[in-house]
């Protein structure tokens, strides 16, 4: 995220901070109450605040490489009913400040395309997941069948030993996106 700084963080938070993919993506998942969820490129923390409705006794960790974005996420989470279960850490997809095999779910909600090294980011997502964990990717607008971008994305998942267990397109009045739920290919 080399082009991201305080100014772009403020712009993003104002324009996309509560983007519907966060709410709709979380609602499409069945997150057990005691899950540990990592959100890579968490932005304003919106997805984690929505996840807190399902993850009532677990831990929700947002990671973002932009210090100002982490500050905004913390500000927006103050006084949230589950604020004690939501933690934000500065870090990149390529070097997550998370223990190995500690997460039940790793989210990349509209952040994958911003990772500086996608293959390294996928390796990190794989590293922090528990063996039975799930990696969940959302791409706004999706990736149409037969496109080079789709083939590249799917090959990157396969190269990192992720297996797609579910793919769905979700639409409402405001957005259309594709969500992939991936497991570690054992």
C-alpha positions as CSV (number, residue, x, y, z in Angstrom):
1,X,0.0,0.0,0.0
2,X,2.8,2.4,-0.9
3,X,0.4,5.2,-2.1
4,X,-1.5,5.2,1.2
5,X,-0.8,7.9,3.8
6,X,-2.7,10.1,6.2
7,X,-4.5,12.0,3.4
8,X,-5.6,8.9,1.5
9,X,-6.7,7.2,4.8
10,X,-8.9,10.2,5.6
11,X,-10.3,10.1,2.0
12,X,-11.0,6.4,2.1
13,X,-12.6,6.5,5.6
14,X,-15.0,9.3,4.4
15,X,-15.9,7.7,1.0
16,X,-15.7,4.0,1.7
17,X,-15.3,3.4,5.4
18,X,-18.8,1.8,5.8
19,X,-18.9,0.2,2.4
20,X,-21.7,-2.4,2.1
21,X,-19.4,-5.3,1.2
22,X,-18.2,-5.4,4.8
23,X,-21.7,-5.9,6.2
24,X,-23.0,-8.2,3.5
25,X,-19.8,-10.3,3.4
26,X,-19.9,-10.9,7.2
27,X,-23.7,-11.6,7.1
28,X,-23.0,-14.3,4.5
29,X,-20.6,-16.1,6.8
30,X,-21.4,-18.3,9.8
31,X,-18.8,-17.1,12.4
32,X,-18.8,-19.1,15.6
33,X,-19.0,-17.0,18.8
34,X,-15.5,-17.9,20.0
35,X,-13.7,-17.4,16.7
36,X,-10.5,-15.5,16.2
37,X,-10.8,-13.3,13.1
38,X,-8.0,-11.4,11.4
39,X,-9.0,-8.7,8.8
40,X,-6.0,-7.8,6.5
41,X,-6.3,-4.3,5.3
42,X,-9.0,-3.6,7.8
43,X,-9.5,0.1,6.9
44,X,-11.9,1.7,9.3
45,X,-12.7,-1.7,11.1
46,X,-16.2,-1.8,9.7
47,X,-16.1,-5.6,8.9
48,X,-14.9,-6.4,12.4
49,X,-17.6,-4.3,14.0
50,X,-20.2,-6.3,11.9
51,X,-18.4,-9.6,12.8
52,X,-18.7,-8.7,16.5
53,X,-22.4,-9.4,16.2
54,X,-21.6,-13.1,15.6
55,X,-18.2,-13.4,17.3
56,X,-19.4,-12.5,20.8
57,X,-16.6,-14.2,22.9
58,X,-13.8,-14.3,20.4
59,X,-11.1,-12.0,19.3
60,X,-11.3,-9.7,16.2
61,X,-8.0,-8.3,15.0
62,X,-7.7,-5.6,12.3
63,X,-4.3,-5.2,10.5
64,X,-3.6,-2.2,8.3
65,X,-0.2,-0.8,7.2
66,X,-1.4,2.9,7.5
67,X,-1.1,4.3,11.0
68,X,-3.8,6.9,10.4
69,X,-6.2,4.1,9.2
70,X,-5.6,2.2,12.5
71,X,-6.3,5.4,14.4
72,X,-9.6,5.9,12.5
73,X,-10.6,2.3,13.1
74,X,-9.9,2.7,16.9
75,X,-11.9,6.0,17.0
76,X,-14.9,4.4,15.2
77,X,-14.8,1.4,17.6
78,X,-14.8,3.4,20.8
79,X,-18.1,2.7,22.7
80,X,-18.9,-0.3,20.4
81,X,-20.6,-3.0,22.5
82,X,-17.7,-5.4,21.8
83,X,-14.9,-2.9,21.7
84,X,-12.9,-5.0,24.2
85,X,-12.9,-7.9,21.7
86,X,-11.7,-5.8,18.8
87,X,-7.9,-5.0,18.5
88,X,-6.1,-3.0,15.7
89,X,-2.5,-3.5,14.8
90,X,-0.3,-1.7,12.3
91,X,1.2,-4.2,9.9
92,X,1.2,-5.3,6.3
93,X,-0.3,-8.4,4.5
94,X,3.2,-9.5,3.8
95,X,4.3,-9.5,7.4
96,X,1.3,-10.0,9.7
97,X,1.9,-9.2,13.4
98,X,-0.1,-12.3,14.3
99,X,1.0,-15.7,15.8
100,X,1.2,-18.7,13.6
101,X,-1.9,-21.0,13.5
102,X,-4.0,-18.6,15.7
103,X,-6.9,-17.5,13.4
104,X,-10.1,-19.3,12.6
105,X,-10.9,-16.8,9.8
106,X,-8.7,-14.4,7.8
107,X,-10.5,-11.7,5.8
108,X,-9.3,-9.8,2.8
109,X,-12.3,-7.7,2.1
110,X,-11.5,-5.5,-0.9
111,X,-7.9,-5.3,0.2
112,X,-6.2,-8.1,-1.9
113,X,-5.5,-5.8,-4.9
114,X,-3.7,-3.3,-2.6
115,X,-1.2,-5.8,-1.2
116,X,2.3,-5.0,-2.4
117,X,3.3,-8.7,-2.7
118,X,0.1,-10.8,-3.1
119,X,1.9,-14.1,-3.1
120,X,3.7,-13.2,0.2
121,X,0.5,-11.9,1.7
122,X,-1.2,-15.2,0.8
123,X,1.6,-17.1,2.5
124,X,1.1,-15.0,5.6
125,X,-2.7,-15.6,5.6
126,X,-1.9,-19.3,5.3
127,X,0.6,-19.1,8.2
128,X,-1.7,-17.4,10.7
129,X,-4.7,-19.7,10.0
130,X,-5.4,-22.7,12.1
131,X,-5.4,-25.9,10.1
132,X,-9.2,-25.9,9.9
133,X,-9.4,-22.1,9.3
134,X,-10.9,-20.2,6.4
135,X,-9.5,-17.5,4.3
136,X,-12.3,-15.2,3.0
137,X,-11.6,-12.9,0.0
138,X,-14.1,-10.3,-1.3
139,X,-13.6,-8.5,-4.6
140,X,-16.0,-5.7,-5.3
141,X,-17.4,-6.3,-8.8
142,X,-16.0,-9.8,-8.8
143,X,-13.8,-11.5,-11.3
144,X,-15.7,-12.6,-14.4
145,X,-15.3,-16.1,-15.7
146,X,-12.6,-16.5,-18.4
147,X,-10.7,-13.3,-17.6
148,X,-6.9,-13.3,-17.1
149,X,-7.4,-11.5,-13.7
150,X,-9.5,-14.4,-12.5
151,X,-7.0,-17.0,-13.7
152,X,-4.2,-15.2,-12.0
153,X,-6.1,-14.8,-8.8
154,X,-7.1,-18.5,-8.7
155,X,-3.6,-19.6,-9.5
156,X,-2.2,-17.5,-6.7
157,X,-4.6,-19.2,-4.3
158,X,-3.6,-22.6,-5.6
159,X,0.1,-21.9,-5.4
160,X,-0.4,-21.1,-1.7
161,X,-2.3,-24.3,-1.1
162,X,-5.7,-22.7,-0.6
163,X,-8.7,-24.6,-1.9
164,X,-11.9,-22.7,-2.7
165,X,-14.7,-24.3,-0.8
166,X,-17.4,-21.7,-1.7
167,X,-17.7,-19.0,-4.2
168,X,-20.7,-16.8,-4.4
169,X,-21.8,-13.5,-6.0
170,X,-23.6,-11.3,-3.6
171,X,-25.7,-8.3,-4.9
172,X,-27.9,-5.7,-3.4
173,X,-29.1,-2.3,-4.5
174,X,-25.7,-0.7,-3.8
175,X,-23.0,-3.3,-4.7
176,X,-22.2,-6.5,-6.4
177,X,-19.2,-8.6,-5.3
178,X,-17.8,-12.0,-5.3
179,X,-16.8,-13.8,-2.1
180,X,-14.5,-16.8,-2.0
181,X,-14.2,-18.9,1.1
182,X,-11.0,-20.9,1.1
183,X,-9.6,-23.7,3.3
184,X,-6.0,-24.9,3.6
185,X,-5.5,-27.7,1.2
186,X,-4.2,-30.5,3.2
